[in-house]
Amino acid sequence: MKLHAIPSPLDEEGCRIDEVLVASPDPITRTTLCTALKKWGYEVTEATTSVELSQVAQEDDAPQLWIVDDALGDVPRVSALRARPDSAAVYILVLVDDASDEHIQHLLERGADDFLVKPLAMAKLRLRLRAGQRIVELQAELSNVRNELDAESTRDSLTSVLNRPTLLKELGRELNRCDREGTALAIALVEIDGFGGILGAFGRLAADDVLCDAACRINAALRCYDSVGRCGAETFALLLPGCNHHEAQQVIDRIRQAINAPALNTVAGPLVVTASFGLVVQPERKEAKTSAANAEWFLQRADEALRSAQENGGNMIAVCSEVVSEAGLSN
């Protein structure tokens, strides 16, 4: 009977699940398996010892289908080998001489997914691999759904920046870090100048486009360890760890210029807009001490500075003159 290559489903990163890791100390077993697998259309990676198996398992692009010979003597540690750097799904088929219920239960409890008794029946092996492919594919789909749900629970549905609850948690963590390490933290609020006029003149869709394009430009101008979230209908908040007043104003001015030009893309056509910023800074301290200020205090001070910037014509950065001292709050 002519054998055809097994169709290879895609994993969550688009890599084909058509590679098999064969781990056995027996050269005859490896040769038999490799010959059959290649005939069925698989690529094969071989390991002859438990050490080689562990090394291959830790590689980022390791196969997701494993055939492991019980003769390696280290198969009970299979669960530890699942600790892949990318947490990819892995299907592990163990080849056994001892098919007793006690031994099989032991293997399954330690991380094996299925077993096959030697001498090998190739038809059964092929069916096991088909099942393994499906399991890996379903686990990848489940992981994608879980990641999407996580993103939906932490991201603003319109702009994809952090939503308000997540932003407040992140601000709380950063303030705790300031208390522990005495490091600086800058918080800024951002609003598009005249946003209400844009909404009235061009409609909701154009206004949403303004927010989305502005969010993209803010993200692009931030450092990799900064955060941005949407904390109001038209208000973004920036968290800038380790920034003093001067450094924070440099980052914010870069964002201000990015929003100003070129024109933002909207359904109503290109719109030139400006933005105002309110900045408050927790300065660096020589010693780690608990601050009297909390997240709400910082946001209130940043909001007051933002209103000041808007009242003075907009397209500018206003800095809160109130600072947090080691003893508490002071003007």
C-alpha positions as CSV (number, residue, x, y, z in Angstrom):
1,M,0.0,0.0,0.0
2,K,1.3,3.4,-0.9
3,L,1.8,5.8,2.1
4,H,1.1,9.4,1.8
5,A,2.6,12.3,3.8
6,I,0.4,13.3,6.8
7,P,-1.0,16.8,6.5
8,S,0.8,19.0,8.9
9,P,-1.3,21.5,10.9
10,L,0.0,24.9,11.9
11,D,0.9,25.9,15.5
12,E,0.3,29.3,17.1
13,E,3.4,30.8,15.5
14,G,2.7,29.4,12.0
15,C,5.4,26.7,12.3
16,R,4.4,23.4,10.7
17,I,4.1,20.5,13.2
18,D,5.9,18.1,10.9
19,E,9.1,17.5,12.9
20,V,9.5,14.7,15.4
21,L,12.1,14.3,18.1
22,V,13.2,10.6,18.3
23,A,15.1,9.8,21.6
24,S,16.4,6.3,22.0
25,P,19.8,4.7,23.0
26,D,19.2,1.9,20.6
27,P,20.5,2.5,17.0
28,I,18.2,0.0,15.5
29,T,15.1,1.6,17.1
30,R,16.3,5.0,15.9
31,T,16.9,3.8,12.4
32,T,13.6,2.1,12.1
33,L,11.7,5.1,13.4
34,C,13.6,7.6,11.3
35,T,13.1,5.6,8.1
36,A,9.3,5.4,8.7
37,L,8.9,9.0,9.8
38,K,10.8,10.4,6.8
39,K,8.7,8.2,4.5
40,W,5.6,9.7,6.0
41,G,6.8,13.2,5.4
42,Y,8.3,14.2,8.7
43,E,11.6,15.8,9.5
44,V,13.5,14.1,12.3
45,T,15.7,15.2,15.2
46,E,17.6,12.5,17.0
47,A,18.8,12.2,20.6
48,T,20.7,9.2,21.9
49,T,20.9,10.1,25.7
50,S,18.7,11.8,28.2
51,V,21.2,14.7,28.3
52,E,20.8,15.2,24.5
53,L,17.0,15.0,25.0
54,S,17.1,17.7,27.6
55,Q,19.3,19.9,25.4
56,V,17.0,19.6,22.4
57,A,13.9,20.1,24.6
58,Q,15.2,23.5,25.7
59,E,15.7,24.9,22.2
60,D,13.3,27.5,21.1
61,D,12.5,25.7,17.9
62,A,12.4,22.2,19.4
63,P,9.9,19.7,17.8
64,Q,6.5,19.5,19.3
65,L,6.1,15.8,18.7
66,W,8.4,13.5,20.7
67,I,8.9,9.7,20.6
68,V,10.9,8.8,23.7
69,D,12.3,5.3,24.4
70,D,11.7,4.1,27.9
71,A,15.2,2.5,27.7
72,L,16.7,6.0,28.2
73,G,16.1,5.4,31.8
74,D,15.2,9.1,32.4
75,V,11.6,9.1,31.1
76,P,10.1,9.6,34.5
77,R,11.5,13.1,34.4
78,V,9.6,13.9,31.2
79,S,7.4,16.5,33.0
80,A,10.5,18.6,33.7
81,L,11.4,18.5,30.0
82,R,8.1,20.2,29.2
83,A,9.5,23.4,30.6
84,R,10.1,24.9,27.1
85,P,11.3,28.5,26.9
86,D,8.2,29.4,24.7
87,S,5.8,27.1,26.7
88,A,4.9,25.5,23.4
89,A,2.5,22.5,23.5
90,V,4.4,19.1,23.3
91,Y,3.0,15.6,22.7
92,I,5.1,12.9,24.2
93,L,4.8,9.2,23.1
94,V,6.8,6.7,25.2
95,L,8.0,3.4,23.8
96,V,7.9,0.7,26.5
97,D,8.9,-2.9,27.1
98,D,7.1,-3.0,30.4
99,A,3.3,-2.5,29.7
100,S,2.2,-3.2,33.3
101,D,-0.6,-0.9,34.6
102,E,1.7,0.3,37.4
103,H,4.5,1.4,35.0
104,I,2.2,3.0,32.5
105,Q,0.4,4.9,35.2
106,H,3.8,6.1,36.5
107,L,4.8,7.4,33.1
108,L,1.5,9.2,32.4
109,E,1.6,10.8,35.9
110,R,5.1,12.1,35.1
111,G,4.1,13.8,31.9
112,A,3.8,11.3,29.1
113,D,0.8,11.6,26.8
114,D,0.6,8.1,25.4
115,F,2.6,4.9,25.1
116,L,3.3,2.2,22.5
117,V,4.6,-1.3,23.4
118,K,7.6,-2.7,21.6
119,P,8.1,-4.3,19.1
120,L,6.6,-1.4,17.3
121,A,3.5,-1.6,15.1
122,M,4.0,1.1,12.5
123,A,0.3,1.5,11.7
124,K,-0.4,2.2,15.4
125,L,2.6,4.6,15.6
126,R,1.2,6.6,12.6
127,L,-2.2,6.8,14.2
128,R,-0.6,8.0,17.5
129,L,1.2,10.7,15.7
130,R,-1.9,11.8,13.9
131,A,-3.6,12.1,17.4
132,G,-0.5,14.0,18.7
133,Q,-0.7,16.5,15.9
134,R,-4.3,17.2,16.7
135,I,-3.6,17.6,20.4
136,V,-0.8,20.1,19.7
137,E,-2.9,22.0,17.3
138,L,-5.8,22.2,19.7
139,Q,-3.5,23.3,22.6
140,A,-2.1,26.0,20.3
141,E,-5.7,27.2,19.5
142,L,-6.5,27.2,23.2
143,S,-3.4,29.2,24.0
144,N,-4.4,31.8,21.3
145,V,-7.9,32.2,22.7
146,R,-6.4,32.5,26.2
147,N,-4.0,35.2,25.0
148,E,-6.8,37.1,23.3
149,L,-8.9,37.0,26.4
150,D,-6.0,38.2,28.5
151,A,-5.5,41.1,26.0
152,E,-9.2,42.0,26.1
153,S,-9.2,42.1,29.9
154,T,-6.1,44.4,30.1
155,R,-6.4,46.5,26.9
156,D,-8.6,49.4,25.9
157,S,-10.9,48.1,23.1
158,L,-10.5,51.2,20.9
159,T,-6.8,52.2,21.2
160,S,-5.3,48.9,22.4
161,V,-3.3,50.7,25.1
162,L,-3.7,49.6,28.8
163,N,-7.2,50.1,30.1
164,R,-7.9,52.1,33.3
165,P,-7.9,49.3,35.8
166,T,-4.7,47.8,34.4
167,L,-3.1,51.2,34.3
168,L,-3.9,51.9,37.9
169,K,-2.4,48.5,38.9
170,E,0.7,49.3,37.0
171,L,0.9,52.7,38.6
172,G,0.5,51.1,42.0
173,R,3.4,48.7,41.3
174,E,5.6,51.5,40.1
175,L,4.9,53.5,43.2
176,N,5.7,50.5,45.4
177,R,9.0,50.2,43.5
178,C,9.7,53.8,44.3
179,D,9.1,53.2,48.0
180,R,11.4,50.1,48.0
181,E,14.2,51.4,45.9
182,G,14.0,55.2,46.2
183,T,13.8,55.6,42.4
184,A,12.1,58.4,40.5
185,L,8.8,58.1,38.6
186,A,7.1,60.5,36.3
187,I,3.3,60.5,35.6
188,A,1.7,62.5,32.8
189,L,-1.8,63.0,31.5
190,V,-2.3,63.7,27.9
191,E,-5.3,65.1,26.0
192,I,-5.9,66.2,22.4
193,D,-6.5,69.9,22.3
194,G,-10.1,70.8,21.3
195,F,-11.2,67.2,21.1
196,G,-14.8,68.1,21.7
197,G,-14.7,70.4,18.7
198,I,-13.3,67.6,16.6
199,L,-16.1,65.3,17.8
200,G,-18.7,67.9,17.0
201,A,-17.3,68.9,13.6
202,F,-16.3,65.5,12.2
203,G,-18.2,62.9,14.1
204,R,-17.5,60.0,16.4
205,L,-15.6,57.9,13.8
206,A,-13.2,60.6,13.0
207,A,-12.7,61.4,16.7
208,D,-12.0,57.7,17.4
209,D,-9.4,57.7,14.6
210,V,-7.7,60.7,16.2
211,L,-7.5,58.8,19.5
212,C,-6.2,55.6,17.8
213,D,-3.6,57.4,15.7
214,A,-2.5,59.4,18.7
215,A,-2.1,56.3,20.8
216,C,0.1,54.7,18.2
217,R,2.3,57.7,18.0
218,I,2.6,57.9,21.8
219,N,3.6,54.2,21.9
220,A,6.2,54.7,19.2
221,A,7.8,57.6,21.1
222,L,8.0,55.8,24.5
223,R,10.9,53.9,25.8
224,C,10.5,50.1,26.0
225,Y,9.9,50.2,29.8
226,D,7.4,53.0,29.8
227,S,3.6,52.5,29.9
228,V,0.6,54.2,28.4
229,G,-3.0,53.7,29.2
230,R,-6.4,55.3,28.5
231,C,-7.8,56.6,31.8
232,G,-10.7,58.7,30.4
233,A,-12.8,59.2,27.2
234,E,-10.1,61.4,25.7
235,T,-7.3,61.1,28.3
236,F,-4.1,59.0,28.2
237,A,-1.8,58.5,31.1
238,L,2.0,57.9,30.8
239,L,4.1,56.2,33.3
240,L,7.8,57.0,33.0
241,P,10.0,55.0,35.5
242,G,13.3,56.5,36.5
243,C,12.6,59.9,35.0
244,N,13.3,63.2,36.8
245,H,11.6,66.4,35.6
246,H,14.1,67.1,32.9
247,E,14.2,63.6,31.5
248,A,10.4,63.3,31.6
249,Q,9.9,66.6,29.8
250,Q,12.3,65.4,27.0
251,V,10.2,62.2,26.5
252,I,6.9,64.1,26.6
253,D,8.1,66.8,24.2
254,R,9.1,64.0,21.8
255,I,5.5,62.7,22.1
256,R,4.0,66.2,21.7
257,Q,5.9,66.7,18.4
258,A,4.9,63.2,17.1
259,I,1.2,64.0,17.7
260,N,1.6,67.5,16.1
261,A,2.9,66.3,12.7
262,P,2.3,64.8,10.3
263,A,-1.5,65.1,10.3
264,L,-3.5,62.3,11.9
265,N,-5.3,59.9,9.6
266,T,-9.1,59.9,10.0
267,V,-12.2,58.9,8.0
268,A,-12.8,62.7,7.6
269,G,-9.3,63.1,6.0
270,P,-6.0,64.2,7.5
271,L,-6.4,66.3,10.7
272,V,-3.7,68.4,12.3
273,V,-4.0,68.4,16.0
274,T,-2.0,69.4,19.1
275,A,-1.9,67.9,22.6
276,S,-1.5,69.2,26.1
277,F,0.3,67.4,29.0
278,G,0.2,67.6,32.7
279,L,3.3,66.2,34.5
280,V,4.0,65.3,38.1
281,V,7.2,63.6,39.3
282,Q,8.1,61.5,42.3
283,P,11.8,62.5,42.6
284,E,14.6,60.0,43.3
285,R,15.3,59.6,47.0
286,K,18.5,58.6,48.7
287,E,16.7,56.1,50.9
288,A,13.7,53.9,50.3
289,K,10.8,55.2,52.4
290,T,7.1,54.9,52.1
291,S,5.5,58.0,50.4
292,A,2.4,59.6,51.8
293,A,1.0,59.9,48.2
294,N,-1.0,57.2,46.4
295,A,-2.0,56.7,42.8
296,E,-5.0,58.9,43.0
297,W,-3.0,61.8,44.5
298,F,-0.6,61.6,41.5
299,L,-3.4,61.5,39.0
300,Q,-5.1,64.4,40.6
301,R,-1.9,66.5,40.5
302,A,-1.3,65.5,36.9
303,D,-4.8,66.5,36.0
304,E,-4.5,69.9,37.6
305,A,-1.3,70.5,35.6
306,L,-3.1,69.3,32.4
307,R,-5.9,71.8,33.0
308,S,-3.3,74.5,33.5
309,A,-1.7,73.6,30.1
310,Q,-5.0,73.8,28.3
311,E,-6.0,77.1,30.0
312,N,-2.7,78.6,28.8
313,G,-3.4,77.8,25.1
314,G,-2.6,74.1,24.9
315,N,0.2,72.4,22.9
316,M,2.4,72.6,25.9
317,I,3.6,70.7,29.0
318,A,2.6,72.0,32.5
319,V,4.5,70.6,35.5
320,C,2.9,70.2,38.9
321,S,4.8,72.3,41.4
322,E,3.7,70.1,44.3
323,V,6.2,67.3,45.0
324,V,6.4,64.3,47.3
325,S,9.0,64.5,50.0
326,E,10.3,61.7,52.1
327,A,8.2,62.8,55.0
328,G,5.0,63.3,53.0
329,L,3.4,65.9,50.7
330,S,4.7,69.4,50.3
331,N,4.2,72.4,48.1
